[in-house]
Amino acid sequence: MGETLSGATRRDFLKTSAAAGAALTFARTARAQKVKPIRVGLIGCGRRGTGAAHDCISSSPGVQIVAMGDVFDDKVKSAREKLKQDGDAFKVTDETCFTGFDAYKNVIAADVDMVILATPPNFRPDHLQAAVDAGKHVFMEKPGAVDPVGVRKLLKAGEDAGKKKLSVVAGTQRRHQDYYLEIVKRIHDGAIGELVGAQCYWIGNYDYYAPVQQDNLSDMEWQLRNWNYFAWLSGDHIVEQHVHNIDVINWAFQAHPLKAMGIGGRQQRTDPVFGHIYDHFAVEFEYPNGVRVTSMCRQMADSNFSKVEENIVGTKGYANPKQRGIFGENPYKYENQEPPNPYVQEHADLIASIREGKPINEAKGLAESTLTAIMGRLACYTAEEITWDWAMNESKLDLQPENLALGPLPVPPVAVPGQYKLT
């Protein structure tokens, strides 16, 4: 679930540029301080889960990865080999490695203080609820769900976490990114005046996840290993990836949209190996006071032009956090050339909140941004106008299969506007 424009992810780039310094800082700090260990369980051992575990270790002294689980044994083994490179902070044993659909229950039941939820998005609401019920703090990758039923589960779990004073930090890392924080604060303080519009984009190439051939795999195993190409697992790329930019818009506006309409389709992804998701979306969201926001995302090979950013327009100018600036009557330019790595900082903020007893709970914001993206997907799939009230309160859409087992699972047809029905 990383960002990508042409193969190498931003996460890989950020890690490569900061890894040596972060490792030295961590080692020196750990020697200098005596801190109570924070014992962490990893749920979901793919590329993102492994990266998140490494980021968590890098973020703070005394973090230990002590348990891990995934549906597939080979994913656990691969992640284990990579995380061993983090030295004494990696304390997983054979007895604390778990596999199968219920692996998350075993990780949560292990002697852990917090868990990292990095399975495909469909599973996150249930995993979050289980972690909260067990009294565990949570780092939860984005998005938080793939359908309205899942969003409601996410909201309830977040409310329960609040009652228990547990921290829930989401992988919407822009909210922990230094120049985004500074620019959005200035927007909220009125630097660009009244907000009158915005645009957000994730337009780029896509070769981060090569499609997996089915070969001798069961339907379920193939879809799980190819998870980002199936709406029931990923939510489609408008939800799984473009939610980053949509989240920034909701954050800047301090609101969610009231309506969505849009168009989209599947021009390149005609091979069944790409599942049934779209390769492009264009959505207009209507926010309170009639403010319109344009949202565009594209995953197409051999597309040279790319644009991954947000532009927020006000009566006194505009802000573009990706460009690190505010332009207009109150200009501002973020000057720090080496800000903290946000993928590490989000974990540092979570660990600090646990140690200081000052919970952070980002579940509601994640749920609202996730539902915003789901509205966009449904508007494009159906050619209908989708309202927030309907999606939040009336939709019965639940994409999870009735039987979670490694066997047959037919692939739904590609959504055709005018034929795909709302539920």
Buried (B, 14 or more C-beta within 10 A) or exposed (E): BBBBBEEBBBBBEBBEEBBEEBBEEBEEEBEEEEEEEBBBBBBBBBBBBBBBBBBBBBBBBBBBBBBBBBBBBEBBBBBBEBBEEBEEBBBBEEEBBBBBBEBBBBBBBBEBBBBBBBBBBBBBBBBBBBBBEEEBBBBBBBBBBBBBBBBBBBBBBBBBBBEEEBBBBBBBBBBBBBBBBBBBEBBEEEBBBEBBBBBBBBBBBBEBBEBBEBEEBBBBBBBBBBBBBBBBBBBBBBBBBBBBBBBBBBBBBEBBBBBBBBEBBBEBBEEEBBBBBBBBBBBBBBBEEEBBBBBBBBBBEEBEEBBBBBBBBBEBBBBBBBBBBBBBEBEBEBEEEEBBBBBBBBBBBBBBBBBEEEBBBBBBBBBBBBBBBBBBBBBBBBBBBBBBEBBBEEBEBBBBBEEBEBEEBEBEEBBEBEEBEBE
